[in-house]
C-alpha cells in the first residue's frame, strides 16, 4: 500500500511539474516581453567575477524565465513546494543546490563555494527566504557571495495584466495572457568583502525593491 501511495504521489508531482511548465511557457508566449538592463547583465557575465542574482519569491517567474538562456545554478528550498520547483527548474536546465535559511542552510552554503569560485558562474535564489517576511533579504547566501567577490544583481518583473495571489505570504504574481511583461535587471553591484552581512542584506533589499518598482511603474502604463 505504501509503495502504491508513493507511486501515486510521484505521478502527481510529475503531472504538476509538466502542467506548470506548459502553463508558464504559454502565458509568457502570449505576452510581449521587454527586457531592460540586459546589456549590463551580459557584460557582468562576460567578466571575471561570478554573478549572484537575487529576486523576490513573489516575482520569481520573471527572473526564472530570463535565466533559462544562461547556465545557471539555483538555490531552492527543499520544502514540499520547493521540491516541485526543483523538478521544474531541472527540466529547464538549471543546476540545483537544495537549501534555505530554514533547511539545510549550512550544506547549501558549502555547495555554493565551488560555484562562486568559478568566475563564469551564475548563482540565483529568492533572497527573502522560504517563508518571508516578503521583500526583506536574508543575509546568508548574500554574505557568502560578497566574500567570494561575486557581483550582486537584482532582477524583478511585472505584467500589465496579471493575477496576484493576495492570500499567499509573498503575494505571488502570475501573468495573464495578451499583455506586456517587463523584466527589469538592476545594475551589477560590487560590495567590499568585509562589509557587514546585515548591511549587505539591507543594500540588496533596497536594490531588489527598486527594480520591482521600476517594472511595476512601466507596466502600469501598458496594455
N, C-alpha and C positions, 0 to 999 in steps of 0.2 A: 504493500500500500504506500509506504514511504517513497519508494522509487517511482511509483506512478505519479504521486503528488509532485515530486521534484521534476519529473519529465514534463508535466503539465505547466509548471512554473517556467521551465526552460523554454518551452514552446511559446508561452505567453510573453515572455521577455523578448524573444526573437521577433515576434509579431509587432510588439510595441516599438522596438528599435527601428524596424524597417518601415513601419507606418509613419513613425516620427520623421525618419529620413525623407521619405517621399513627400510628406506634408510640408516640411520646411523647404525642400527644394522647389516644390510647386509654388509656394507662397512667394519666395524670392524671385522666381522666374516670371511671376505675374506682376512684378513691380519694376519700375525703372530705378536702378541702383546707382547712386552717386557716391564716389569715394573722395574724401577730402583729406589732404595731408599725406597722400600716398608717396610723393616723391621723397620727402624727408625720411619716411619709413624705409624705402628701398635703399637710400643712401646709408642709413644706420645698419641695415642688414648686410651691406656690402663692405662695411668697415671691419675693424679688427677687434671689436668688442662683442660679447654676447648681448642679446636683446631680451629684456623681460617685459612682456605685455601684460598689463593689468586692466581688468574691467569689472563691472558690477554684475552680480548674479542676474538681476532683473533685465539686463540688456545683453546677455551673453550671446544670443543668436547672431548679433551683428559681427562682433569680432571673430566668432567661430566661422561664419561664412567667409569672411575675408581671409582668415589664416589658412583655410583649406588649400590655398595655392602655394603655401610655403611648407618646408619641412619643419614641423612644429611639435614640441613636447608640451603636453598639457598636464597640470596638476589637478586631479579631480578627487573629490571626497569619496571614500569607499562606502558611503551610506547606501541604503536601498535605492534611493533616487539616483545617487551618483553612479551606481552600478549600470544603470540604463544609459546614462550619459557616457560612461566609459566605453560601452559597446558601440554607441552611436559614433563617437569620435574616432574609434578604431576603424570603423568602416570607411571613414573619410581620410584615413592615412595618418592620423595623429599618433605619436608615441605617448604613452600614458605613464604618469607617476601617481599611484593611488595614495592619497593622503590629504589631510586638512589640519587646521588648528585643533580640531577636536579628536580626530582619529589618525593614528599612525603618523603624527606630526614629525617626530624625530626621524623616522625612517624615510619620510618624504624629503626632509632636508638633506639627509645623507645621499639620497639618489639624485638630488639637484646638483650636487657638487661636480660630478663629471660632465653634466650637461653644460653648466655655467663655465666650465674650464675650456670649452670649445668656443673659440671666438666667432664661429659661424652659426652658433645655435640660436634658436628662438624658443623661449620658455614662456608659457602663458598660464594664467589662472584667474579665477574670480577672487579678488582681493578682499571682499567683505565677508569672508569665512563661509562655512556651510549653512549657518542659521542666523547670520547677521550679528549686530544690527546692520541694516541696509545702508550702503553708501558711506561706510566708515571702514577704511582699510585696516587690516591687521598687519602687524609688523614682521611676523616670522619669515615668510618667504622673501619679502621685500628686503629685509635686513641682510639676508644671505646674498641676494642678488647684488646689492650695493657693495658688499665686501669682496665679491668676485669681480667687481669692475663692470657689471652689466649696465647698459643703457636702459632706463625705465621709460616705457611708452604706454600711455593710457589710450584705449580705444573704446568708443561707445557708438551708439547709433540710435536712430529713431525712424519711424514710419509715419507718413502723412495720414495713413489710415491704419488703425491698429486696435487690437483688443488689449486691455490692461486687466490683469487678474488682481484686483484690489484686495482680495482676501488672503493672498499669499504674502509672506513676510517681505519679499523683495519686489512686490508689485510688477511681476513679470510681464514683459511686453511681447506680443506676437503680432507680426504684420498681417493686415488684411490684404486681399488682392486688389489690384488695379489702382495703386497709389505710387508714391515715390519713397524710396528708402535712402537715407543719408548715413553713411558710415564715416564717422569723424575720428581721425587719428591725430593725437596730440604730438607736439614736437618732442624729440628724444631729450631725456633729462639725465645728465650725468651728476651723480652725488658723491661727495667725498666718502671713502670707505670708513672713516672714523666718525661719521655723523651718527647721532643717537638714533637707535631704531624707531623710537616713537616719533621723532621728528621726521624721519623718512616716511612713515605711515601718514603723518599729517600732510606732508607735501603731496604725496600721491593721492590722498583723499581729495585735496583741492583740485589737482590736475584732472582726476577722473570725473569729478563733478562738473568741472569746467567744460570738458569735451561733450559730456551728456547734454548740458545746457545749450551748447552751440548746435548740436544736432537737433534738439527739440525746437530751437528758435528757427532753424531753416525749414524744417518740415511743417511748422505751424502755418507757413505761407504757401504750401504746396498742395496740390490735389490732382 
